[in-house]
Amino acid sequence: MRWIKGLILAVILLIVVLVGILFAVNNQQTVALNLIWLELPAVSLSVWLLATLVFGVLLGMLAMLGVYVRLKATLARSERHNKQQRKELDNLRTREFKELA
């Protein structure tokens, strides 16, 4: 079963790489990007599109960093609370056995 999952993953990766190569080959036109305050050099359209994709992914990860840190803190707090509750439960169980003896 594990090798089937690896094979499917390899096929999907191969398809993504082939689509990326086709994308780069079909978008060879050079485009100079003019930002309001900055003129960027003329590079192929595929490079600009892939650069904006990478920039967007990084910006999205940065935007989600606050949510991630908050969730990790909540998880740590819940784990501490769970540990405290387990300790209290074990204490009550042993006290019950001591009272019966």
HELIX and SHEET records of a PDB file:
HELIX    1   1 ARG A    2  ASN A   26  1                                  25    
HELIX    2   2 LEU A   45  LEU A  100  1                                  56    
SHEET    1   A 2 THR A  30  ASN A  34  0                                        
SHEET    2   A 2 GLU A  39  SER A  44 -1                                        
END                                                                             
